[in-house]
Amino acid sequence: NIHGSIIGYRNDSANLGDQYNLLAVQKGGEYVLTLGDGTRVWMNADSRLKYPVCFNDTLREVFLEGEAYFEVKRNPEKPFVVDIGGMQVNVLGTTFGIRAYADEREIRTTLVSGRVNVSAGKQVYELKPSEQAVFDKQTEAVKVAAVDTELFVGWKDGRLVFDNCSLERILKDLGRWYSFEVFYATSAAKEIPFSLNIRKHEKFAQVLELMQSTGKIQFEINKNTVIVK
């Protein structure tokens, strides 16, 4: 069932074998998906989730590329597993976020509540609430540390949250959410640090105007292209 940006998924058939659905969210979009077991998934822009038409009797397994926030329905007899390239997140009943974009070197799993195990190679890391596991796709190393979860899952509640991040990183994320391209007049501009904690505005120009008001940077907007001066 599709209602605007919310998709309700009903598990009505018991004989669908290994068939899968694929939810692909384009740049500038976001969706909320309710799986057949009651688990809710908030999908961020430029992300894909592959999930079975019917969960089997022993495991609830989905495959993610991009970014999503999960509110997993507890079922001790049927664990919930998120597969991402090179690692897995194993869950019972939990709220957590995963950022796993293909063009980024790191995969971040941020636990808000409950408990998850992050598996990479032969190593398993158990996260506590407000901890994050960072998996390096090149070295396959995992680091676990305490974090401010709002910085990593605030997007789910419609907030733009960045703490002393480079302009390049911020505009890359904004480009996914508002679907625009960025060009830099100088490479030095990419490293300018910014902090933001605001609600999403209807138009990306409003966000850029707020950043420009700091006096650190100037933007020129031409339709869906932003030039950083």
N, C-alpha and C positions, 0 to 999 in steps of 0.2 A: 504494500500500500504506500503510495507516495503523496505527501501533503506538503507542498512547498519544498522546504529544505529538510523535512523529516520523513524518513522512510521506515515504515513498520513492516517487519518480516515475519510471516506466520509459517510455522512448521506444520503443514497440513498433510504431508504424505510420508509414509513409512517405507516406501519401496523405491527410493530414487537413487540408490547405489552411490556412486562416487561423483555425482554431478555437483558442479560448483556454480555459484553466482560470482560476478565481478562488479564491484562498485568502484567506478572511476570518477573522482572529483577533479574537475579542471581548475586551472588558475582562476582566482576570483570567486571560487565556490566553496561551500562547506555544507556538510550534511550530518544528520543524526540518524543512525540506523539501530533498530531494535531487532536483535536476533531471536530465533525461535525459543531459546532458553530463557529469555528475559534480559539478557545482557544488552547494555546500551553502548554504542560506539559513536563518539563524535569525530567526524572525519574533517581534517584540515584541508586547505587548498592543495592542489597538485599531488594528490595521494590516491592510492589504490588498495582495496581490501578484497581478497579472494576468500570466500567462505562457503561451506557446503550447503546445498539445498536442504539436507537433513544431517544433523549431527548423528554420529554412530552411538552405540550403547556404552562405549568406554572412554571416549575422548571428544572434547570440543576444540577443534584446531582451525585457526584462521591464518592467512598469510598477508603481511602488510608491507607496502612500500610507500614511504612518505611519513605523514604524522597523524596520530590518532590518540584519543583519550578514551579509556575503557572503564566502564562501571560493570564489573563482572558479577553475574548472579551466582551466589554460592551453591556449589554442589560437590561435596567431598568425594562422591563416588565417580564423578566425571570431571576430571581436571580440565581447565581451559588453557590452551597453549597458543601463543602468538609466535609464528615463524617469521624471522627477518633474516636477510642474507647473512649467514655466518653465525647466527646465535638464535636462541629461543628464550621466551619468557613464559614460565609456568606459574599458573595462578589457581587459587581456590575461589576466594571471594574478595575482591579488591578494587580500588580505584587507582589508576596509574596512567601515565602518558608515555608514548614512545615516539621518538623522532628518528626516522631512518630514511632520509632522502638519498637517492642513488648518487647525487652529485656532491655529497658531503662525506668526509672521511670517517666521521664518528657516528655511532648509533647511541642515543641516549634513552635510558629507561628511568623514569622518575616516579617513585612511589608516593602516593598521597595518603592512602590508608590501607590497612590489611597487610598482606605479605606476598611477595613474589620471589621466585628463584630465577636468576638469569644464568643460562647455560651457554658457555662458549668453549668449544673444543671439549676437553675432559674436565674443565673447571666449572663449578657451580657456586654462584654467589647469592646469598640470601639477603634481600634488602629489607630494611626497617622503614617505617613511615618517615618521610622527608629525606630519604637517601636517594642517590642517583648512581646508576652504573653507566659508565662511559666505555663503549667497546670501540677500539681502534681497528678498522677494517684492514689496514695494511699490516700491522704488527700482531693483530689478534689479541692484544693485551686488554685487560679490563681494570678500570679504576673505580672504586666506590667511595663516595664522599657525601656528607650532609649538604643540602642545598635549600635555597628558598624556592619552594615548589611553584609559587606564583610566577616566577620568571620563566618557567618551562611549560606550564599548563594554563596560564592566564588567557591564552587565545580561545580556549573552549568557552569562556564566559564573555567573549567579545571584548577583551582587553588587549592592548598593545603594550607589552612589558619588556623593557630592555634595561640592563644595568651596565653602564659604561661599555657599551658595545661599539664596534667600529661602524662607521656609516655604511660601508659595503655590506656588512652582515644585516643591518637594519633594513636597507633598501632591497636587499635580496628577499627578505621575508615579506616586506610590504608589496614587492612585485608579485609574489605568489597570491597574496590576499586580494590585491586590487587589479592585478593583471596589467602591468605596465613594464616597459623596457627602460633600462638605465644606461646612460653614457656619461663618462667622466672626462672633463676637460683636462684634469691633471690626476696622475696616479696617487699623489699625496692626499687628495681629498678622501680616498677610500678609507684611510686610517683615522679620520677625525672621530673622536669618541663622543657618544651621545647616551643619555639615559632618558627613557620614556616610561610613563605608566598612565595611560589614558584609555578611554573607551574608543572603539573603532568609530570613525566618522563615516558618513555616507559616501563621501568622495575623498579620494586619496590626496587631492590638492589641499584639503583642510589640514591633513596631517603634515604635509610638506611645509605649509605656511607656518605651522606651529614650530617646526624644527628651524625654519629660516629665521624666525623671530629671535633666536638666540644670538644671531649675528655671526655664527661660525661658518655659515655656508649659504650659497645662493642656488636656487633652482630655476630652470626654465622649462615650462611644460608645453609640449606640443602634441595635442591629442593624447595618445597612450605612450608617449615617450617623455622621459625626464632627463634633462641635461644638468649635470652637477658642475657648477662653476667654481 
